[in-house]
Amino acid sequence: MTKGRRPGTDSGHRASLAAGIADAARLAALAAAHEEHLIEAIALATGALRAGHQILFCGNGGSAAEAAHLAAELAGRFYLDRAPLHALALNDSVPALTAVANDYGYEFVFARQLLAIGRSGDVLVALSTSGRSPNVLKALAAAREIGIQTIGLTGRRGRRFAAACDLGFVVDSDDTARIQEVHLLLGHLLCARIEAELFPRVTTRSGRS
């Protein structure tokens, strides 16, 4: 036995890992249930980009990282060498976040930026595993105010949040990690199809980072 390892530790790890992997696989398989919503989201996003509008993202914590990740996939590239697409994450600007939080309160950090740079015809992709984040909810309200259409990604407890969006994706789980994993899967599918729709004659580039 390896020094310092308690009896039964390996079996406990294996059982926990197997359960986590099985749950992630189950939820990923459920992504097929979102196919029609994904097709609608692709049409919404590509229509906005074709018309010269932008795709904006926002979220907190792990969802902030995913918002930045997905914005980068569009502004940089996903599979294709093509022109950059106008996309950015509202949570990327530390000066803006801290200034608005300091002067108005943290719940306004996304709404204030959205009112500054958003325009009617843009699309906001809002990520909240709980569907209860005050700053994301205020971003949705600001988006409605200025004519920005919204795509929401949330978990089981966020059904009201999803219903408040033009298109809402609900991952049937209360486990934050699993919800975020499926959000990333849905986001990658969305990015891949936006590229394919907008750049049908561009060849795939290997060696994604």
KOLZALO-887579 format. One line per field, with one value per atom (N, C-alpha, C): residue in three letters; z, y, x. Coordinates in nm, 3 decimals, padded with zeros to 5 digits, always signed. Layout:
N
resn	[ala; ...]
up	[Z; ...]
north	[Y; ...]
east	[X; ...]
***
This chain:
209
resn	[met; met; met; thr; thr; thr; lys; lys; lys; gly; gly; gly; arg; arg; arg; arg; arg; arg; pro; pro; pro; gly; gly; gly; thr; thr; thr; asp; asp; asp; ser; ser; ser; gly; gly; gly; his; his; his; arg; arg; arg; ala; ala; ala; ser; ser; ser; leu; leu; leu; ala; ala; ala; ala; ala; ala; gly; gly; gly; ile; ile; ile; ala; ala; ala; asp; asp; asp; ala; ala; ala; ala; ala; ala; arg; arg; arg; leu; leu; leu; ala; ala; ala; ala; ala; ala; leu; leu; leu; ala; ala; ala; ala; ala; ala; ala; ala; ala; his; his; his; glu; glu; glu; glu; glu; glu; his; his; his; leu; leu; leu; ile; ile; ile; glu; glu; glu; ala; ala; ala; ile; ile; ile; ala; ala; ala; leu; leu; leu; ala; ala; ala; thr; thr; thr; gly; gly; gly; ala; ala; ala; leu; leu; leu; arg; arg; arg; ala; ala; ala; gly; gly; gly; his; his; his; gln; gln; gln; ile; ile; ile; leu; leu; leu; phe; phe; phe; cys; cys; cys; gly; gly; gly; asn; asn; asn; gly; gly; gly; gly; gly; gly; ser; ser; ser; ala; ala; ala; ala; ala; ala; glu; glu; glu; ala; ala; ala; ala; ala; ala; his; his; his; leu; leu; leu; ala; ala; ala; ala; ala; ala; glu; glu; glu; leu; leu; leu; ala; ala; ala; gly; gly; gly; arg; arg; arg; phe; phe; phe; tyr; tyr; tyr; leu; leu; leu; asp; asp; asp; arg; arg; arg; ala; ala; ala; pro; pro; pro; leu; leu; leu; his; his; his; ala; ala; ala; leu; leu; leu; ala; ala; ala; leu; leu; leu; asn; asn; asn; asp; asp; asp; ser; ser; ser; val; val; val; pro; pro; pro; ala; ala; ala; leu; leu; leu; thr; thr; thr; ala; ala; ala; val; val; val; ala; ala; ala; asn; asn; asn; asp; asp; asp; tyr; tyr; tyr; gly; gly; gly; tyr; tyr; tyr; glu; glu; glu; phe; phe; phe; val; val; val; phe; phe; phe; ala; ala; ala; arg; arg; arg; gln; gln; gln; leu; leu; leu; leu; leu; leu; ala; ala; ala; ile; ile; ile; gly; gly; gly; arg; arg; arg; ser; ser; ser; gly; gly; gly; asp; asp; asp; val; val; val; leu; leu; leu; val; val; val; ala; ala; ala; leu; leu; leu; ser; ser; ser; thr; thr; thr; ser; ser; ser; gly; gly; gly; arg; arg; arg; ser; ser; ser; pro; pro; pro; asn; asn; asn; val; val; val; leu; leu; leu; lys; lys; lys; ala; ala; ala; leu; leu; leu; ala; ala; ala; ala; ala; ala; ala; ala; ala; arg; arg; arg; glu; glu; glu; ile; ile; ile; gly; gly; gly; ile; ile; ile; gln; gln; gln; thr; thr; thr; ile; ile; ile; gly; gly; gly; leu; leu; leu; thr; thr; thr; gly; gly; gly; arg; arg; arg; arg; arg; arg; gly; gly; gly; arg; arg; arg; arg; arg; arg; phe; phe; phe; ala; ala; ala; ala; ala; ala; ala; ala; ala; cys; cys; cys; asp; asp; asp; leu; leu; leu; gly; gly; gly; phe; phe; phe; val; val; val; val; val; val; asp; asp; asp; ser; ser; ser; asp; asp; asp; asp; asp; asp; thr; thr; thr; ala; ala; ala; arg; arg; arg; ile; ile; ile; gln; gln; gln; glu; glu; glu; val; val; val; his; his; his; leu; leu; leu; leu; leu; leu; leu; leu; leu; gly; gly; gly; his; his; his; leu; leu; leu; leu; leu; leu; cys; cys; cys; ala; ala; ala; arg; arg; arg; ile; ile; ile; glu; glu; glu; ala; ala; ala; glu; glu; glu; leu; leu; leu; phe; phe; phe; pro; pro; pro; arg; arg; arg; val; val; val; thr; thr; thr; thr; thr; thr; arg; arg; arg; ser; ser; ser; gly; gly; gly; arg; arg; arg; ser; ser; ser]
up	[+00.000; +00.000; +00.000; -00.078; -00.083; +00.051; +00.096; +00.226; +00.237; +00.346; +00.372; +00.314; +00.235; +00.175; +00.269; +00.294; +00.382; +00.305; +00.371; +00.304; +00.254; +00.136; +00.080; +00.004; +00.009; -00.058; -00.208; -00.268; -00.413; -00.455; -00.381; -00.418; -00.406; -00.307; -00.292; -00.406; -00.445; -00.559; -00.686; -00.708; -00.831; -00.839; -00.728; -00.728; -00.754; -00.692; -00.711; -00.854; -00.909; -01.046; -01.145; -01.124; -01.213; -01.212; -01.091; -01.080; -01.151; -01.134; -01.199; -01.350; -01.400; -01.545; -01.603; -01.533; -01.580; -01.584; -01.482; -01.479; -01.591; -01.615; -01.723; -01.858; -01.877; -02.003; -02.021; -01.913; -01.920; -01.964; -01.903; -01.934; -02.075; -02.116; -02.252; -02.354; -02.324; -02.414; -02.425; -02.317; -02.318; -02.404; -02.444; -02.531; -02.660; -02.701; -02.821; -02.808; -02.684; -02.662; -02.694; -02.702; -02.730; -02.878; -02.962; -03.104; -03.170; -03.148; -03.213; -03.162; -03.031; -02.974; -03.030; -03.047; -03.103; -03.246; -03.323; -03.461; -03.460; -03.368; -03.356; -03.311; -03.217; -03.168; -03.278; -03.359; -03.472; -03.568; -03.600; -03.690; -03.631; -03.501; -03.433; -03.437; -03.403; -03.397; -03.535; -03.631; -03.765; -03.830; -03.803; -03.856; -03.802; -03.672; -03.610; -03.668; -03.679; -03.730; -03.876; -03.955; -04.097; -04.110; -04.015; -04.020; -03.957; -03.918; -03.861; -03.712; -03.645; -03.500; -03.429; -03.297; -03.217; -03.125; -03.084; -02.986; -02.855; -02.751; -02.620; -02.524; -02.432; -02.336; -02.194; -02.097; -01.957; -01.866; -01.750; -01.650; -01.531; -01.423; -01.301; -01.274; -01.217; -01.176; -01.294; -01.282; -01.392; -01.518; -01.502; -01.618; -01.683; -01.604; -01.662; -01.749; -01.701; -01.780; -01.910; -01.903; -02.024; -02.119; -02.063; -02.146; -02.224; -02.154; -02.220; -02.322; -02.288; -02.376; -02.507; -02.497; -02.617; -02.701; -02.636; -02.711; -02.789; -02.727; -02.794; -02.913; -02.903; -03.014; -03.138; -03.117; -03.229; -03.276; -03.182; -03.220; -03.281; -03.236; -03.293; -03.404; -03.369; -03.463; -03.382; -03.442; -03.380; -03.460; -03.571; -03.658; -03.783; -03.821; -03.953; -03.947; -04.047; -04.069; -04.146; -04.079; -04.141; -04.076; -04.125; -04.069; -03.924; -03.837; -03.698; -03.689; -03.591; -03.569; -03.447; -03.450; -03.345; -03.223; -03.127; -03.004; -02.888; -02.772; -02.653; -02.528; -02.419; -02.290; -02.200; -02.144; -02.058; -01.929; -01.889; -01.766; -01.785; -01.907; -01.933; -01.887; -01.875; -01.842; -01.691; -01.629; -01.485; -01.446; -01.519; -01.483; -01.486; -01.589; -01.597; -01.484; -01.458; -01.352; -01.217; -01.185; -01.054; -01.040; -01.148; -01.142; -01.121; -01.200; -01.187; -01.052; -01.008; -00.878; -00.766; -00.775; -00.672; -00.669; -00.787; -00.796; -00.790; -00.839; -00.850; -00.778; -00.758; -00.698; -00.797; -00.744; -00.830; -00.921; -00.878; -00.961; -01.093; -01.107; -01.229; -01.323; -01.292; -01.368; -01.515; -01.545; -01.685; -01.751; -01.679; -01.737; -01.779; -01.695; -01.724; -01.852; -01.866; -01.987; -02.109; -02.090; -02.201; -02.253; -02.162; -02.202; -02.273; -02.241; -02.304; -02.444; -02.463; -02.591; -02.672; -02.611; -02.682; -02.771; -02.879; -02.972; -03.012; -03.044; -03.092; -03.209; -03.205; -03.308; -03.263; -03.154; -03.097; -03.030; -02.990; -02.918; -02.791; -02.678; -02.551; -02.515; -02.488; -02.437; -02.288; -02.204; -02.059; -01.995; -01.913; -01.848; -01.697; -01.639; -01.494; -01.454; -01.381; -01.346; -01.258; -01.172; -01.083; -01.145; -01.240; -01.295; -01.201; -01.095; -00.993; -00.972; -01.055; -01.037; -01.065; -00.966; -00.986; -01.101; -01.118; -01.225; -01.364; -01.376; -01.504; -01.531; -01.429; -01.446; -01.487; -01.430; -01.469; -01.611; -01.652; -01.791; -01.888; -01.852; -01.936; -01.946; -01.833; -01.834; -01.921; -01.913; -01.996; -02.142; -02.172; -02.311; -02.369; -02.291; -02.338; -02.361; -02.275; -02.284; -02.415; -02.465; -02.585; -02.709; -02.701; -02.820; -02.855; -02.753; -02.773; -02.744; -02.836; -02.813; -02.725; -02.651; -02.546; -02.560; -02.535; -02.526; -02.385; -02.310; -02.173; -02.154; -02.077; -02.042; -01.891; -01.839; -01.695; -01.655; -01.528; -01.476; -01.437; -01.368; -01.336; -01.258; -01.168; -01.086; -01.160; -01.285; -01.357; -01.464; -01.447; -01.553; -01.575; -01.470; -01.487; -01.561; -01.532; -01.603; -01.752; -01.784; -01.924; -01.994; -01.923; -01.982; -02.009; -01.936; -01.955; -02.075; -02.133; -02.249; -02.377; -02.488; -02.616; -02.648; -02.611; -02.622; -02.493; -02.426; -02.300; -02.304; -02.255; -02.248; -02.100; -02.061; -01.922; -01.916; -01.843; -01.820; -01.697; -01.713; -01.608; -01.497; -01.420; -01.310; -01.211; -01.085; -00.983; -00.951; -01.020; -00.996; -01.083; -01.018; -01.092; -01.193; -01.155; -01.246; -01.370; -01.350; -01.464; -01.553; -01.494; -01.573; -01.660; -01.600; -01.676; -01.787; -01.764; -01.868; -01.989; -01.962; -02.074; -02.140; -02.062; -02.122; -02.221; -02.185; -02.275; -02.401; -02.385; -02.501; -02.594; -02.538; -02.618; -02.684; -02.609; -02.664; -02.778; -02.766; -02.873; -02.998; -02.978; -03.092; -03.161; -03.082; -03.138; -03.218; -03.161; -03.230; -03.360; -03.356; -03.475; -03.588; -03.555; -03.660; -03.708; -03.622; -03.668; -03.773; -03.745; -03.842; -03.972; -03.962; -04.084; -04.167; -04.101; -04.172; -04.240; -04.170; -04.222; -04.318; -04.307; -04.389; -04.452; -04.539; -04.592; -04.684; -04.738; -04.834; -04.771; -04.641; -04.573; -04.523; -04.541; -04.500; -04.353; -04.295; -04.154; -04.132; -04.022; -03.982; -03.866; -03.874; -03.766; -03.658; -03.542; -03.437; -03.352; -03.315; -03.225; -03.093; -03.034; -02.904; -02.791]
north	[-00.119; +00.000; +00.124; +00.224; +00.347; +00.416; +00.469; +00.534; +00.646; +00.647; +00.755; +00.734; +00.631; +00.607; +00.524; +00.572; +00.499; +00.385; +00.271; +00.160; +00.207; +00.167; +00.203; +00.334; +00.409; +00.539; +00.523; +00.427; +00.406; +00.371; +00.282; +00.240; +00.357; +00.442; +00.560; +00.657; +00.679; +00.766; +00.710; +00.580; +00.520; +00.530; +00.507; +00.515; +00.658; +00.754; +00.894; +00.940; +00.901; +00.938; +00.874; +00.748; +00.679; +00.745; +00.785; +00.851; +00.986; +01.062; +01.192; +01.181; +01.085; +01.065; +01.020; +00.929; +00.881; +00.994; +01.082; +01.193; +01.292; +01.321; +01.412; +01.356; +01.225; +01.161; +01.166; +01.145; +01.151; +01.291; +01.393; +01.530; +01.569; +01.525; +01.555; +01.491; +01.371; +01.304; +01.381; +01.449; +01.528; +01.653; +01.688; +01.805; +01.790; +01.666; +01.641; +01.698; +01.709; +01.764; +01.913; +01.977; +02.121; +02.150; +02.048; +02.067; +02.179; +02.180; +02.282; +02.421; +02.433; +02.562; +02.605; +02.509; +02.543; +02.595; +02.533; +02.579; +02.722; +02.750; +02.886; +02.983; +02.941; +03.028; +03.057; +02.957; +02.976; +03.081; +03.068; +03.164; +03.304; +03.314; +03.444; +03.510; +03.433; +03.488; +03.522; +03.433; +03.460; +03.577; +03.587; +03.700; +03.832; +03.836; +03.957; +03.992; +03.893; +03.919; +03.963; +03.901; +03.941; +04.086; +04.131; +04.267; +04.369; +04.324; +04.416; +04.436; +04.350; +04.360; +04.271; +04.269; +04.196; +04.095; +03.995; +03.896; +03.928; +03.953; +03.986; +03.870; +03.848; +03.739; +03.794; +03.726; +03.762; +03.644; +03.643; +03.540; +03.568; +03.494; +03.509; +03.383; +03.401; +03.286; +03.197; +03.067; +02.975; +03.014; +03.069; +03.115; +03.236; +03.318; +03.430; +03.378; +03.272; +03.212; +03.154; +03.091; +03.036; +03.147; +03.257; +03.370; +03.424; +03.443; +03.491; +03.391; +03.263; +03.156; +03.158; +03.164; +03.158; +03.285; +03.399; +03.523; +03.516; +03.457; +03.443; +03.348; +03.244; +03.151; +03.222; +03.321; +03.394; +03.506; +03.581; +03.693; +03.643; +03.527; +03.467; +03.371; +03.242; +03.141; +03.019; +02.935; +02.808; +02.698; +02.653; +02.557; +02.622; +02.737; +02.792; +02.914; +02.927; +03.051; +03.145; +03.244; +03.331; +03.469; +03.561; +03.696; +03.689; +03.777; +03.777; +03.821; +03.770; +03.806; +03.897; +03.988; +04.090; +04.028; +03.987; +03.925; +03.965; +03.986; +04.017; +03.979; +03.958; +03.923; +04.046; +04.080; +04.198; +04.184; +04.059; +04.039; +04.047; +04.077; +04.079; +04.207; +04.318; +04.446; +04.468; +04.447; +04.467; +04.612; +04.714; +04.853; +04.884; +04.836; +04.861; +04.791; +04.666; +04.592; +04.660; +04.697; +04.754; +04.895; +04.973; +05.109; +05.106; +05.024; +05.018; +04.958; +04.853; +04.793; +04.894; +04.973; +05.071; +05.185; +05.230; +05.349; +05.318; +05.200; +05.170; +05.042; +04.949; +04.820; +04.708; +04.591; +04.481; +04.432; +04.450; +04.400; +04.475; +04.590; +04.669; +04.654; +04.566; +04.564; +04.526; +04.443; +04.406; +04.499; +04.534; +04.620; +04.755; +04.812; +04.944; +04.939; +04.837; +04.822; +04.797; +04.716; +04.684; +04.810; +04.894; +05.019; +05.112; +05.097; +05.183; +05.137; +05.006; +04.958; +04.875; +04.831; +04.749; +04.833; +04.772; +04.838; +04.742; +04.797; +04.714; +04.629; +04.500; +04.409; +04.322; +04.361; +04.276; +04.154; +04.059; +03.940; +03.927; +03.904; +03.879; +03.732; +03.666; +03.529; +03.537; +03.505; +03.519; +03.381; +03.359; +03.231; +03.245; +03.163; +03.162; +03.022; +02.949; +02.812; +02.808; +02.909; +02.914; +02.986; +03.075; +03.159; +03.270; +03.292; +03.390; +03.501; +03.508; +03.609; +03.748; +03.839; +03.970; +04.049; +04.041; +04.120; +04.065; +03.934; +03.876; +03.908; +03.902; +03.936; +04.083; +04.171; +04.312; +04.331; +04.249; +04.254; +04.216; +04.114; +04.075; +04.189; +04.256; +04.368; +04.482; +04.511; +04.616; +04.579; +04.452; +04.405; +04.428; +04.392; +04.413; +04.562; +04.645; +04.789; +04.847; +04.795; +04.855; +04.768; +04.660; +04.580; +04.479; +04.429; +04.323; +04.189; +04.095; +03.963; +03.880; +03.788; +03.718; +03.567; +03.505; +03.360; +03.329; +03.249; +03.218; +03.073; +03.047; +02.912; +02.900; +02.800; +02.788; +02.642; +02.619; +02.484; +02.463; +02.353; +02.313; +02.420; +02.490; +02.591; +02.722; +02.732; +02.858; +02.861; +02.784; +02.777; +02.913; +02.989; +03.122; +03.214; +03.202; +03.277; +03.244; +03.115; +03.072; +03.126; +03.125; +03.173; +03.323; +03.395; +03.540; +03.575; +03.475; +03.497; +03.467; +03.523; +03.489; +03.341; +03.289; +03.146; +03.102; +03.002; +02.957; +02.810; +02.778; +02.640; +02.601; +02.497; +02.450; +02.314; +02.306; +02.178; +02.114; +01.993; +01.928; +01.873; +01.965; +01.926; +02.041; +02.008; +02.109; +02.116; +02.036; +02.030; +02.136; +02.239; +02.352; +02.307; +02.215; +02.171; +02.104; +02.016; +01.947; +02.047; +02.142; +02.243; +02.321; +02.364; +02.442; +02.360; +02.231; +02.145; +02.137; +02.124; +02.117; +02.254; +02.361; +02.495; +02.512; +02.462; +02.474; +02.391; +02.271; +02.188; +02.261; +02.315; +02.388; +02.510; +02.580; +02.697; +02.662; +02.551; +02.509; +02.468; +02.399; +02.363; +02.489; +02.588; +02.714; +02.784; +02.794; +02.861; +02.789; +02.657; +02.580; +02.603; +02.606; +02.622; +02.767; +02.864; +03.003; +03.018; +02.963; +02.966; +02.899; +02.780; +02.704; +02.778; +02.846; +02.918; +03.044; +03.115; +03.242; +03.227; +03.117; +03.098; +02.958; +02.930; +02.794; +02.751; +02.845; +02.808; +02.806; +02.828; +02.829; +02.689; +02.645; +02.509; +02.504; +02.387; +02.366; +02.371; +02.434; +02.439; +02.345; +02.265; +02.171; +02.242; +02.172; +02.223; +02.333; +02.316; +02.413; +02.415; +02.536; +02.549; +02.503]
east	[+00.084; +00.000; +00.088; +00.055; +00.132; +00.128; +00.242; +00.252; +00.150; +00.075; -00.018; -00.157; -00.177; -00.308; -00.393; -00.515; -00.606; -00.672; -00.697; -00.767; -00.904; -00.937; -01.067; -01.068; -00.957; -00.955; -00.972; -00.899; -00.909; -01.050; -01.113; -01.248; -01.345; -01.325; -01.410; -01.392; -01.267; -01.239; -01.303; -01.285; -01.336; -01.488; -01.555; -01.701; -01.748; -01.680; -01.717; -01.691; -01.575; -01.542; -01.640; -01.672; -01.764; -01.901; -01.947; -02.077; -02.076; -01.967; -01.957; -01.953; -01.876; -01.865; -01.999; -02.067; -02.198; -02.299; -02.298; -02.392; -02.363; -02.233; -02.195; -02.238; -02.219; -02.258; -02.409; -02.484; -02.631; -02.677; -02.618; -02.659; -02.617; -02.497; -02.452; -02.546; -02.593; -02.686; -02.816; -02.854; -02.977; -02.964; -02.841; -02.823; -02.903; -02.927; -03.006; -03.146; -03.194; -03.327; -03.333; -03.216; -03.210; -03.190; -03.199; -03.165; -03.246; -03.377; -03.460; -03.425; -03.403; -03.362; -03.226; -03.135; -03.004; -03.017; -03.103; -03.124; -03.178; -03.271; -03.323; -03.214; -03.130; -03.022; -02.921; -02.890; -02.797; -02.855; -02.983; -03.047; -03.047; -03.075; -03.077; -02.939; -02.836; -02.700; -02.646; -02.666; -02.613; -02.687; -02.817; -02.892; -02.840; -02.811; -02.758; -02.621; -02.533; -02.398; -02.401; -02.485; -02.497; -02.544; -02.624; -02.678; -02.583; -02.463; -02.365; -02.377; -02.452; -02.468; -02.366; -02.373; -02.274; -02.341; -02.261; -02.305; -02.233; -02.309; -02.254; -02.280; -02.188; -02.199; -02.182; -02.243; -02.217; -02.246; -02.180; -02.199; -02.109; -02.126; -02.046; -01.964; -01.847; -01.767; -01.731; -01.763; -01.736; -01.810; -01.929; -02.005; -01.940; -01.870; -01.795; -01.682; -01.614; -01.507; -01.563; -01.680; -01.740; -01.786; -01.838; -01.879; -01.759; -01.646; -01.525; -01.473; -01.478; -01.433; -01.512; -01.645; -01.728; -01.716; -01.703; -01.681; -01.551; -01.448; -01.319; -01.326; -01.410; -01.425; -01.480; -01.567; -01.624; -01.532; -01.475; -01.388; -01.257; -01.211; -01.090; -01.128; -01.133; -01.182; -01.222; -01.301; -01.335; -01.266; -01.327; -01.262; -01.202; -01.250; -01.219; -01.129; -01.041; -00.967; -01.059; -01.110; -01.211; -01.201; -01.284; -01.286; -01.335; -01.284; -01.331; -01.476; -01.545; -01.685; -01.694; -01.791; -01.804; -01.870; -01.788; -01.837; -01.748; -01.808; -01.730; -01.807; -01.734; -01.794; -01.794; -01.909; -01.921; -01.842; -01.812; -01.738; -01.587; -01.541; -01.396; -01.328; -01.402; -01.340; -01.338; -01.222; -01.209; -01.236; -01.181; -01.211; -01.361; -01.430; -01.574; -01.648; -01.614; -01.682; -01.663; -01.540; -01.512; -01.568; -01.564; -01.619; -01.770; -01.839; -01.984; -02.023; -01.954; -01.983; -01.962; -01.857; -01.826; -01.928; -01.969; -02.055; -02.204; -02.244; -02.386; -02.429; -02.335; -02.367; -02.340; -02.301; -02.259; -02.370; -02.495; -02.606; -02.619; -02.551; -02.562; -02.443; -02.347; -02.222; -02.241; -02.340; -02.363; -02.464; -02.569; -02.673; -02.616; -02.531; -02.475; -02.390; -02.308; -02.227; -02.314; -02.417; -02.506; -02.576; -02.620; -02.685; -02.586; -02.457; -02.356; -02.320; -02.302; -02.248; -02.347; -02.456; -02.552; -02.643; -02.688; -02.778; -02.890; -03.005; -03.115; -03.069; -03.097; -03.051; -02.936; -02.867; -02.763; -02.827; -02.742; -02.788; -02.705; -02.772; -02.705; -02.720; -02.606; -02.606; -02.575; -02.673; -02.659; -02.651; -02.547; -02.526; -02.544; -02.630; -02.650; -02.695; -02.613; -02.650; -02.774; -02.791; -02.907; -03.025; -02.998; -03.103; -03.146; -03.070; -03.109; -03.007; -02.905; -02.800; -02.858; -02.861; -02.923; -02.862; -02.729; -02.668; -02.703; -02.722; -02.762; -02.909; -02.993; -03.134; -03.150; -03.071; -03.078; -03.026; -02.930; -02.883; -02.995; -03.074; -03.187; -03.288; -03.313; -03.408; -03.357; -03.227; -03.167; -03.173; -03.151; -03.157; -03.297; -03.399; -03.537; -03.564; -03.510; -03.532; -03.481; -03.370; -03.310; -03.324; -03.403; -03.431; -03.325; -03.253; -03.154; -03.222; -03.210; -03.267; -03.174; -03.232; -03.156; -03.162; -03.047; -03.034; -02.986; -03.059; -03.022; -02.984; -02.879; -02.838; -02.839; -02.911; -02.927; -02.941; -02.972; -02.993; -03.138; -03.164; -03.301; -03.377; -03.306; -03.373; -03.398; -03.350; -03.360; -03.467; -03.572; -03.674; -03.742; -03.763; -03.823; -03.726; -03.599; -03.495; -03.499; -03.505; -03.508; -03.632; -03.745; -03.870; -03.865; -03.781; -03.768; -03.681; -03.613; -03.527; -03.604; -03.556; -03.617; -03.596; -03.480; -03.451; -03.383; -03.440; -03.382; -03.346; -03.225; -03.176; -03.166; -03.237; -03.235; -03.167; -03.057; -02.989; -03.054; -03.104; -03.184; -03.095; -03.035; -02.947; -02.939; -02.908; -02.881; -02.731; -02.651; -02.507; -02.438; -02.382; -02.324; -02.220; -02.133; -02.027; -02.085; -02.183; -02.243; -02.317; -02.387; -02.459; -02.361; -02.250; -02.151; -02.089; -02.068; -02.012; -02.105; -02.234; -02.329; -02.344; -02.339; -02.341; -02.226; -02.109; -01.994; -02.017; -02.072; -02.105; -02.202; -02.310; -02.408; -02.344; -02.259; -02.191; -02.098; -02.026; -01.938; -02.017; -02.127; -02.212; -02.263; -02.302; -02.351; -02.241; -02.122; -02.010; -01.974; -01.970; -01.933; -02.032; -02.160; -02.261; -02.271; -02.243; -02.238; -02.129; -02.011; -01.902; -01.941; -01.996; -02.030; -02.134; -02.226; -02.331; -02.278; -02.191; -02.142; -02.024; -01.951; -01.831; -01.832; -01.929; -01.944; -01.831; -01.755; -01.650; -01.510; -01.502; -01.373; -01.342; -01.219; -01.181; -01.146; -01.163; -01.131; -00.982; -00.943; -00.801; -00.780; -00.675; -00.645; -00.565; -00.552; -00.467; -00.528; -00.657; -00.720; -00.645; -00.637; -00.568; -00.658]
***
